[in-house]
Amino acid sequence: ELGWPESIPYLDRPPSPLEFYREWVSPNKPCIIRNAISHWPALKKWTSEYLREVVGPKVVSVAVTPNGYADAVFQDRFVMPEERQMPFMDFLDIVEKKVTSPNVFYVQKQCSNLTEEFPELVCDVQPDIPWMSEALGKKPDAVNFWLGESAAVTSLHKDHYENMYCVVSGEKYFLLHPPSDRPFIPYELYQPATYHVSEDGSFEIVDEKTAEKVPWIPLDPLNPDLELYPEYAQAKPLQCTVKAGEMLYLPSLWFHHVQQSHGCIAVNYWYDMEYDIKYSYYQLLDCLTKTVKML
């Protein structure tokens, strides 16, 4: 009805700034772009050996969970990962299975962790996506580095960013919902909590007692409980695989659930969205959905 595609379209080359804004950003439509990062040195250089040599013993932030779900609903809490500081080479040992661990490790700290924690790698990519920066008239708010195990899953959520998601090695598996699916996607308020490691190595969930409750989506789109959330049957998810050397344009306010191949490496650029008519439309839809549920 609103013109969403039945599958994510591919572009064989990077578009011009005007073309991209007119055809994709303005109508808020996702696409996968080939040959947009083929000139990046990272595509050839970022092997395990290279990362060990360049980053090696440096201490970095790693998200650790018992189940692979960070920032997700678990046991009626919105549970955030343990943020562990550890040498990058020790993290690579776990990803490469040289060291076994019952837990799941994921370099996923945002807030521009590529530039803040991995400045040694910045020269192998670009500081921004030039044609996107020109299209939007701004530079990205953050550039993030992602590397983790296949068991690490990103739960269904949305962001207030125009997201240019670039896969350097491996594959990322996205399940997407357009903003117009908001009436079919459940939100609840949850007590925020954090995983903490006990002395015996087991995890406990510790409430963040002074923090306000967090609105989050409890549903697993890969195995939805339609008895509990029957409205979700009306939603229309799109699934796509983003392969090494490809870039996904993930528009602002699109819901997304993400999985990956083991050891997948990615870099994404977050551009702040425009709070224009699209945002107003989403806010209206959100308010109407909440009102209907109260009736």
Salt bridges, closest charged atoms under 4 A:
ASP12 OD1 - ARG34 NH1 3.37
GLU19 OE1 - ARG13 NH2 3.61
GLU23 OE2 - ARG22 NE 3.34
GLU82 OE1 - ARG84 NH2 2.74
ASP93 OD1 - ARG52 NH2 2.64
GLU96 OE1 - ARG52 NH2 3.05
GLU96 OE1 - LYS98 NZ 3.14
GLU120 OE2 - LYS58 NZ 2.95
ASP124 OD1 - LYS45 NZ 2.77
ASP128 OD2 - LYS139 NZ 3.07
GLU149 OE1 - LYS97 NZ 3.76
ASP159 OD2 - HIS157 NE2 3.40
ASP159 OD2 - HIS256 NE2 3.16
ASP181 OD2 - HIS177 ND1 2.78
ASP207 OD1 - ARG77 NE 2.69
GLU246 OE2 - ARG34 NE 3.52
GLU274 OE2 - LYS138 NZ 2.91
ASP276 OD2 - LYS278 NZ 3.11
ASP286 OD1 - ARG182 NE 2.68
ASP286 OD2 - LYS290 NZ 3.07
